[in-house]
């Protein structure tokens, strides 16, 4: 009976966890363990949409992508739900009742966990609770009462600063600075350092933070039932509202490698135009290749549920140019990550975790 109960708990965490990687459904910034089905992921459909210009066929035919390795585990086997992969492809990060856990990607069932501070298990499942440095050597993460920094090879987290409420965080592209957003203020400073002055101030609930290149930040703010996307220089100045949409469940995930497009999980927004970028109807998360030239995304096959596809095409090209690289026996696989080293891809549907290795030929 005890083993059965543990398995049920792990599966529930997996269902909630893989979905919590997308837009948030909370109405307040208070961290709690989810106890009910989260708000479904909803794709924004504003009137202004940028349609990519089709790429010539010859460009799409010169590179063929394939899946050369496929592995999978139940969320229960990992003991927590997947959050991300380290940029160097060495580690899988999960969150669960044991706090944050690192799993070697060559053997994910072996793990080491970190749960410093009180209520660590509660905060490890929240969106934006952890951020990898660009080289994958450091991990910043928050608990209910503090911000921590883990040197992955040393294995001992260092408490950087106490927290009175949750923060979102993002590393600069060179790994030298850490941007923090919380309590109505955004700051930029070296990890553990103190900013000379706030970079920006905001009103509402912060829902995601990312660097757009090396000189500006983009962040989402929830204000009532609206989501607003803002951009500001890292040296300060007046923030610019880029885009607004009446959907409180949207959240900033990341920007493209060139810093020109931001992902809101199920929506892409061009920062210069302030318009959404067309990908494909019903796509379930998108990742850029490290050089920014390719889009990788998953989507369910209409009429063939529960079957989905993992597809790839050149960024900003037409959907007619996509290559199907893998079929998934699931109707809702969330694409969570694509590493810059070894081309590892992470997906999860709430029950099963897939780790794939891609190759371009």
Secondary structure as a PSIPRED ss2 file (coil, helix, strand):
# PSIPRED VFORMAT (PSIPRED V4.0)

   1 X C   1.000  0.000  0.000
   2 X H   0.000  1.000  0.000
   3 X H   0.000  1.000  0.000
   4 X H   0.000  1.000  0.000
   5 X H   0.000  1.000  0.000
   6 X H   0.000  1.000  0.000
   7 X H   0.000  1.000  0.000
   8 X H   0.000  1.000  0.000
   9 X H   0.000  1.000  0.000
  10 X H   0.000  1.000  0.000
  11 X H   0.000  1.000  0.000
  12 X H   0.000  1.000  0.000
  13 X H   0.000  1.000  0.000
  14 X H   0.000  1.000  0.000
  15 X H   0.000  1.000  0.000
  16 X H   0.000  1.000  0.000
  17 X H   0.000  1.000  0.000
  18 X H   0.000  1.000  0.000
  19 X H   0.000  1.000  0.000
  20 X H   0.000  1.000  0.000
  21 X C   1.000  0.000  0.000
  22 X C   1.000  0.000  0.000
  23 X C   1.000  0.000  0.000
  24 X C   1.000  0.000  0.000
  25 X C   1.000  0.000  0.000
  26 X C   1.000  0.000  0.000
  27 X C   1.000  0.000  0.000
  28 X C   1.000  0.000  0.000
  29 X C   1.000  0.000  0.000
  30 X C   1.000  0.000  0.000
  31 X C   1.000  0.000  0.000
  32 X C   1.000  0.000  0.000
  33 X C   1.000  0.000  0.000
  34 X C   1.000  0.000  0.000
  35 X C   1.000  0.000  0.000
  36 X C   1.000  0.000  0.000
  37 X C   1.000  0.000  0.000
  38 X C   1.000  0.000  0.000
  39 X C   1.000  0.000  0.000
  40 X C   1.000  0.000  0.000
  41 X C   1.000  0.000  0.000
  42 X C   1.000  0.000  0.000
  43 X C   1.000  0.000  0.000
  44 X C   1.000  0.000  0.000
  45 X C   1.000  0.000  0.000
  46 X C   1.000  0.000  0.000
  47 X C   1.000  0.000  0.000
  48 X C   1.000  0.000  0.000
  49 X E   0.000  0.000  1.000
  50 X E   0.000  0.000  1.000
  51 X C   1.000  0.000  0.000
  52 X C   1.000  0.000  0.000
  53 X C   1.000  0.000  0.000
  54 X C   1.000  0.000  0.000
  55 X C   1.000  0.000  0.000
  56 X C   1.000  0.000  0.000
  57 X H   0.000  1.000  0.000
  58 X H   0.000  1.000  0.000
  59 X H   0.000  1.000  0.000
  60 X H   0.000  1.000  0.000
  61 X H   0.000  1.000  0.000
  62 X C   1.000  0.000  0.000
  63 X C   1.000  0.000  0.000
  64 X C   1.000  0.000  0.000
  65 X E   0.000  0.000  1.000
  66 X E   0.000  0.000  1.000
  67 X E   0.000  0.000  1.000
  68 X E   0.000  0.000  1.000
  69 X E   0.000  0.000  1.000
  70 X E   0.000  0.000  1.000
  71 X E   0.000  0.000  1.000
  72 X E   0.000  0.000  1.000
  73 X E   0.000  0.000  1.000
  74 X E   0.000  0.000  1.000
  75 X H   0.000  1.000  0.000
  76 X H   0.000  1.000  0.000
  77 X H   0.000  1.000  0.000
  78 X H   0.000  1.000  0.000
  79 X C   1.000  0.000  0.000
  80 X C   1.000  0.000  0.000
  81 X E   0.000  0.000  1.000
  82 X E   0.000  0.000  1.000
  83 X E   0.000  0.000  1.000
  84 X E   0.000  0.000  1.000
  85 X E   0.000  0.000  1.000
  86 X C   1.000  0.000  0.000
  87 X C   1.000  0.000  0.000
  88 X C   1.000  0.000  0.000
  89 X C   1.000  0.000  0.000
  90 X C   1.000  0.000  0.000
  91 X E   0.000  0.000  1.000
  92 X E   0.000  0.000  1.000
  93 X E   0.000  0.000  1.000
  94 X E   0.000  0.000  1.000
  95 X E   0.000  0.000  1.000
  96 X E   0.000  0.000  1.000
  97 X C   1.000  0.000  0.000
  98 X C   1.000  0.000  0.000
  99 X E   0.000  0.000  1.000
 100 X E   0.000  0.000  1.000
 101 X E   0.000  0.000  1.000
 102 X E   0.000  0.000  1.000
 103 X E   0.000  0.000  1.000
 104 X E   0.000  0.000  1.000
 105 X C   1.000  0.000  0.000
 106 X C   1.000  0.000  0.000
 107 X E   0.000  0.000  1.000
 108 X E   0.000  0.000  1.000
 109 X E   0.000  0.000  1.000
 110 X E   0.000  0.000  1.000
 111 X E   0.000  0.000  1.000
 112 X E   0.000  0.000  1.000
 113 X E   0.000  0.000  1.000
 114 X E   0.000  0.000  1.000
 115 X C   1.000  0.000  0.000
 116 X C   1.000  0.000  0.000
 117 X C   1.000  0.000  0.000
 118 X C   1.000  0.000  0.000
 119 X C   1.000  0.000  0.000
 120 X H   0.000  1.000  0.000
 121 X H   0.000  1.000  0.000
 122 X H   0.000  1.000  0.000
 123 X H   0.000  1.000  0.000
 124 X C   1.000  0.000  0.000
 125 X C   1.000  0.000  0.000
 126 X C   1.000  0.000  0.000
 127 X C   1.000  0.000  0.000
 128 X C   1.000  0.000  0.000
 129 X C   1.000  0.000  0.000
 130 X E   0.000  0.000  1.000
 131 X E   0.000  0.000  1.000
 132 X E   0.000  0.000  1.000
 133 X C   1.000  0.000  0.000
 134 X C   1.000  0.000  0.000
 135 X C   1.000  0.000  0.000
 136 X C   1.000  0.000  0.000
 137 X C   1.000  0.000  0.000
 138 X E   0.000  0.000  1.000
 139 X E   0.000  0.000  1.000
 140 X E   0.000  0.000  1.000
 141 X E   0.000  0.000  1.000
 142 X E   0.000  0.000  1.000
 143 X C   1.000  0.000  0.000
 144 X C   1.000  0.000  0.000
 145 X C   1.000  0.000  0.000
 146 X E   0.000  0.000  1.000
 147 X E   0.000  0.000  1.000
 148 X E   0.000  0.000  1.000
 149 X E   0.000  0.000  1.000
 150 X E   0.000  0.000  1.000
 151 X E   0.000  0.000  1.000
 152 X C   1.000  0.000  0.000
 153 X C   1.000  0.000  0.000
 154 X C   1.000  0.000  0.000
 155 X C   1.000  0.000  0.000
 156 X C   1.000  0.000  0.000
 157 X E   0.000  0.000  1.000
 158 X E   0.000  0.000  1.000
 159 X E   0.000  0.000  1.000
 160 X E   0.000  0.000  1.000
 161 X E   0.000  0.000  1.000
 162 X E   0.000  0.000  1.000
 163 X C   1.000  0.000  0.000
 164 X C   1.000  0.000  0.000
 165 X C   1.000  0.000  0.000
 166 X C   1.000  0.000  0.000
 167 X C   1.000  0.000  0.000
 168 X E   0.000  0.000  1.000
 169 X E   0.000  0.000  1.000
 170 X E   0.000  0.000  1.000
 171 X E   0.000  0.000  1.000
 172 X C   1.000  0.000  0.000
 173 X C   1.000  0.000  0.000
 174 X C   1.000  0.000  0.000
 175 X C   1.000  0.000  0.000
 176 X C   1.000  0.000  0.000
 177 X C   1.000  0.000  0.000
 178 X E   0.000  0.000  1.000
 179 X E   0.000  0.000  1.000
 180 X E   0.000  0.000  1.000
 181 X E   0.000  0.000  1.000
 182 X E   0.000  0.000  1.000
 183 X C   1.000  0.000  0.000
 184 X C   1.000  0.000  0.000
 185 X E   0.000  0.000  1.000
 186 X E   0.000  0.000  1.000
 187 X E   0.000  0.000  1.000
 188 X E   0.000  0.000  1.000
 189 X E   0.000  0.000  1.000
 190 X C   1.000  0.000  0.000
 191 X C   1.000  0.000  0.000
 192 X C   1.000  0.000  0.000
 193 X C   1.000  0.000  0.000
 194 X C   1.000  0.000  0.000
 195 X C   1.000  0.000  0.000
 196 X C   1.000  0.000  0.000
 197 X C   1.000  0.000  0.000
 198 X C   1.000  0.000  0.000
 199 X C   1.000  0.000  0.000
 200 X E   0.000  0.000  1.000
 201 X E   0.000  0.000  1.000
 202 X C   1.000  0.000  0.000
 203 X C   1.000  0.000  0.000
 204 X C   1.000  0.000  0.000
 205 X E   0.000  0.000  1.000
 206 X E   0.000  0.000  1.000
 207 X E   0.000  0.000  1.000
 208 X E   0.000  0.000  1.000
 209 X E   0.000  0.000  1.000
 210 X E   0.000  0.000  1.000
 211 X E   0.000  0.000  1.000
 212 X C   1.000  0.000  0.000
 213 X C   1.000  0.000  0.000
 214 X C   1.000  0.000  0.000
 215 X C   1.000  0.000  0.000
 216 X E   0.000  0.000  1.000
 217 X E   0.000  0.000  1.000
 218 X E   0.000  0.000  1.000
 219 X E   0.000  0.000  1.000
 220 X E   0.000  0.000  1.000
 221 X E   0.000  0.000  1.000
 222 X E   0.000  0.000  1.000
 223 X E   0.000  0.000  1.000
 224 X C   1.000  0.000  0.000
 225 X C   1.000  0.000  0.000
 226 X E   0.000  0.000  1.000
 227 X E   0.000  0.000  1.000
 228 X E   0.000  0.000  1.000
 229 X E   0.000  0.000  1.000
 230 X E   0.000  0.000  1.000
 231 X E   0.000  0.000  1.000
 232 X E   0.000  0.000  1.000
 233 X E   0.000  0.000  1.000
 234 X C   1.000  0.000  0.000
 235 X C   1.000  0.000  0.000
 236 X C   1.000  0.000  0.000
 237 X C   1.000  0.000  0.000
 238 X C   1.000  0.000  0.000
 239 X C   1.000  0.000  0.000
 240 X E   0.000  0.000  1.000
 241 X E   0.000  0.000  1.000
 242 X E   0.000  0.000  1.000
 243 X E   0.000  0.000  1.000
 244 X E   0.000  0.000  1.000
 245 X E   0.000  0.000  1.000
 246 X C   1.000  0.000  0.000
 247 X C   1.000  0.000  0.000
 248 X C   1.000  0.000  0.000
 249 X C   1.000  0.000  0.000
 250 X C   1.000  0.000  0.000
 251 X C   1.000  0.000  0.000
 252 X C   1.000  0.000  0.000
 253 X C   1.000  0.000  0.000
 254 X E   0.000  0.000  1.000
 255 X E   0.000  0.000  1.000
 256 X C   1.000  0.000  0.000
 257 X C   1.000  0.000  0.000
 258 X C   1.000  0.000  0.000
 259 X C   1.000  0.000  0.000
 260 X C   1.000  0.000  0.000
 261 X E   0.000  0.000  1.000
 262 X E   0.000  0.000  1.000
 263 X E   0.000  0.000  1.000
 264 X C   1.000  0.000  0.000
 265 X C   1.000  0.000  0.000
 266 X C   1.000  0.000  0.000
 267 X C   1.000  0.000  0.000
 268 X E   0.000  0.000  1.000
 269 X E   0.000  0.000  1.000
 270 X E   0.000  0.000  1.000
 271 X C   1.000  0.000  0.000
 272 X C   1.000  0.000  0.000
 273 X C   1.000  0.000  0.000
 274 X C   1.000  0.000  0.000
 275 X E   0.000  0.000  1.000
 276 X E   0.000  0.000  1.000
 277 X E   0.000  0.000  1.000
 278 X C   1.000  0.000  0.000
 279 X C   1.000  0.000  0.000
 280 X C   1.000  0.000  0.000
 281 X C   1.000  0.000  0.000
 282 X C   1.000  0.000  0.000
 283 X E   0.000  0.000  1.000
 284 X E   0.000  0.000  1.000
 285 X E   0.000  0.000  1.000
 286 X E   0.000  0.000  1.000
 287 X E   0.000  0.000  1.000
 288 X E   0.000  0.000  1.000
 289 X C   1.000  0.000  0.000
 290 X C   1.000  0.000  0.000
 291 X C   1.000  0.000  0.000
 292 X C   1.000  0.000  0.000
 293 X C   1.000  0.000  0.000
 294 X E   0.000  0.000  1.000
 295 X E   0.000  0.000  1.000
 296 X E   0.000  0.000  1.000
 297 X E   0.000  0.000  1.000
 298 X E   0.000  0.000  1.000
 299 X E   0.000  0.000  1.000
 300 X E   0.000  0.000  1.000
 301 X C   1.000  0.000  0.000
 302 X C   1.000  0.000  0.000
 303 X C   1.000  0.000  0.000
 304 X C   1.000  0.000  0.000
 305 X C   1.000  0.000  0.000
 306 X C   1.000  0.000  0.000
 307 X C   1.000  0.000  0.000
 308 X E   0.000  0.000  1.000
 309 X E   0.000  0.000  1.000
 310 X E   0.000  0.000  1.000
 311 X E   0.000  0.000  1.000
 312 X E   0.000  0.000  1.000
 313 X E   0.000  0.000  1.000
 314 X E   0.000  0.000  1.000
 315 X C   1.000  0.000  0.000
 316 X C   1.000  0.000  0.000
 317 X C   1.000  0.000  0.000
 318 X C   1.000  0.000  0.000
 319 X H   0.000  1.000  0.000
 320 X H   0.000  1.000  0.000
 321 X H   0.000  1.000  0.000
 322 X C   1.000  0.000  0.000
 323 X E   0.000  0.000  1.000
 324 X E   0.000  0.000  1.000
 325 X E   0.000  0.000  1.000
 326 X E   0.000  0.000  1.000
 327 X E   0.000  0.000  1.000
 328 X E   0.000  0.000  1.000
 329 X C   1.000  0.000  0.000
 330 X C   1.000  0.000  0.000
 331 X C   1.000  0.000  0.000
 332 X C   1.000  0.000  0.000
 333 X C   1.000  0.000  0.000
 334 X E   0.000  0.000  1.000
 335 X E   0.000  0.000  1.000
 336 X E   0.000  0.000  1.000
 337 X E   0.000  0.000  1.000
 338 X E   0.000  0.000  1.000
 339 X C   1.000  0.000  0.000
 340 X C   1.000  0.000  0.000
 341 X C   1.000  0.000  0.000
 342 X C   1.000  0.000  0.000
 343 X C   1.000  0.000  0.000
 344 X E   0.000  0.000  1.000
 345 X E   0.000  0.000  1.000
 346 X E   0.000  0.000  1.000
 347 X E   0.000  0.000  1.000
 348 X E   0.000  0.000  1.000
 349 X C   1.000  0.000  0.000
 350 X C   1.000  0.000  0.000
 351 X C   1.000  0.000  0.000
 352 X E   0.000  0.000  1.000
 353 X E   0.000  0.000  1.000
 354 X E   0.000  0.000  1.000
 355 X E   0.000  0.000  1.000
 356 X E   0.000  0.000  1.000
 357 X E   0.000  0.000  1.000
 358 X E   0.000  0.000  1.000
 359 X E   0.000  0.000  1.000
 360 X E   0.000  0.000  1.000
 361 X C   1.000  0.000  0.000
